[in-house]
Amino acid sequence: MMGNSILITKMQADSLLAVRLEKALVGVKDTMLEQASRMQLGATRLVYYASCFTDNY
């Protein structure tokens, strides 16, 4: 009986860790997508500012 209790506790702990890891990775993904969007906006702004230095402005 003692072995079963330990096994069940370990499985519950593994499940909890998996859920927390999944939430953390979702957060990282969302942050990376937000940062990529900001970089794209910054690149667009840089192109607009750089266009002031071209002949066809």
N, C-alpha and C positions, 0 to 999 in steps of 0.2 A: 504494500500500500504506500509506503514511504516513497518508493521510486516513482509511482504514478503521480504523486503530488508534486514532486520536484520537476517531473517532465511537463506537467500541466503549467506550472509556474513559469518554466523556461519558455514554453510556447506562447504564453500570454505576454511575457516580456518581449519576446521577439516580434510579436504582432504590434505591440505598442511602439517599439523602436521603428518598425517599418512604416507605420502611419506618420510618425514624427519626421522621419527622413523624407517621405513623400511630400509633406507639407513644406519642409525646408526647400526641397528642390523646386517646387512650384513657385515659391517666393523668389528664388534665384532666377528662374526663368522669366518671371514677370519683371523683375528689376533689370535683367539684361535686355528685354524687349523695350522697356522704357528708355534705357540708356541709348540703345541703337536709334530709337526715334529722335532723341535729343541730338545725337550726333548727325543724323540726317538733316534736321532743322539747322544745325550749326553750319553744315557744309553748304546748304542752300543760301544761308545768310552770307557766308564767305564769298560765294560765287557772285551774289548781287553786289557786294562791296567791291569785289575785284573788277567788276564790269565798269566801274568808274575810271579805271586806268586804261581801258581799251579805246580804240579809235571810233568805234561805232556806238558809243554810249548814247 
